[in-house]
Amino acid sequence: MFGKLGDMMGKLQEMKQKAEEIKTSLGNTIIKSESAGGDIVIEINGNREIKSLRLADSLQHGDKKELENHLLTALNKAIKEADKVNEAEMKKAASGLLPGIS
């Protein structure tokens, strides 16, 4: 009985360590997303933290509402891309640790 419990505890510890490694890796993975024809560039990491936001000078003197809409589009696009990277890494890790997960 203790053998199986020990195996489970070891597996849980291995999973925790792997999750921390993935979190660190995702933190170092930068995804670049552009909108408004490249006038808005957002860099976000795999942990969904926005690292930089650049606006072309031409956008800074235009219509405020249009700029807000372009920013929302760019931010949502960047977050979706980061979600895909994050999900793929987590699935890859889980399939290696827990049989039957794909």
N, C-alpha and C positions, 0 to 999 in steps of 0.2 A: 504494500500500500504506500509506504513512504517513498519507494522508488518512483512510482508514478507521480506522486506529488512533487518530488524533487525534480523530475523531468519537466513537469509543467512550470515549476518556478524558474527553472533554467531557461525554458522557452520564452516565458514572459520577460525575463531579464534581457534575453537576446533581442526580443521584439522592441523593447524600450530603447536599447542601445541603437538598433537599426533606425528607429523613428527619429532619434536625435541626429544621427548621421544624415538622414534624408532632409531633415529640417535645415541643417547647416548647408547641405548641398543646394537645396532650393533657395536658400538665402543668397547664395553666390551665383545663381542662375538669373541672368538679366534678359528680359524679354522686351524688345523694342516695338512699339506700336505707333503708327502714324495715322493722322486724320487730316481732313481739309486739304487734301493734295500734298501732304507732307509739311504743311505749315504748323501743325501741332505734332510734337513728338513726345511720347511718354515712355519712360523706362520703368518697368515694374519687375520685382523679383518673383521667384516661384512661390514665395510665401505671401504673395499678394500685397507687398509693401511698395508703394510708389517711391521710386528713387530719384526721378527727375522729371521735369515738365518744361518743355521749351516751346515758345511761341514765336512765330516769324514776326518781324517788325510790322509787316503789313497788316497783321490781325490786331495789333494793339491800338489802332486808330480807327477801327471800323465799328460796325454796329454791335453794341453790347449783347443783345439777345442772340444774334447769330454766333458770336464768340462763345457764349454760354452753351448753346446747342452743340457746337463743334467740340467743346471740352467734354460735355457729357458723352457724346458719341465716342470720343477717343478714350476716355476713362473706362467706359463700359467694355469697349473692345479689348483694352489692355487687361482688364480683370478677367474676361472670358479666356483670353490666351493663357494667362497665369493659372487659371483654374485647370485648364487642360494639361498643362505641364505638371502641376501638383498632383492631379488625379492619376496621371500615368505613372509617376514615380511611386505613389502610394500603392497602386495595384501591383507594380513590379515587386515591390518589397514584400507585400502581403503574400503574393504567390510563392515567393521563395521560403517564407516562414510557415505558412498555413496551407497545407495541401487542399486542393479542391477550390481555391479562390482564384478567379481569373478576371 
